[in-house]
Amino acid sequence: MVVLVDLDLHHFILDKYGLRWAFLRDIVILRCRGLGNTEIAKNLHLNRNTVNKYVNALKTMEREDFLYILEAALSSMRGPHV
């Protein structure tokens, strides 16, 4: 399955919430695997407060933004976007 990513929308969403894609993608993937914030922080060698910031952003972002980020993160596990 190939997921088309609108790069303008992608960057708009990240900028809107002040997030970096590499952190967000990895945090989403690890949360989907059932890890807690402390475990994620240790796994990614991030400060726990950074992980908390990203998780809180995910919890409070608009539904459409969240679904877009979730799909992009999970599809990144399957291969590159076109």
Stockholm file with secondary structure:
# STOCKHOLM 1.0

chainA/1-82         MVVLVDLDLHHFILDKYGLRWAFLRDIVILRCRGLGNTEIAKNLHLNRNTVNKYVNALKTMEREDFLYILEAALSSMRGPHV
#=GR chainA/1-82 SS CCCCCCHHHHHHHHHHHTCCHHHHHHHHHHHHTTCCHHHHHHHHTCCHHHHHHHHHHHHHSCHHHHHHHHHHHHHHTTCCCC
#=GC SS_cons        CCCCCCHHHHHHHHHHHTCCHHHHHHHHHHHHTTCCHHHHHHHHTCCHHHHHHHHHHHHHSCHHHHHHHHHHHHHHTTCCCC
//
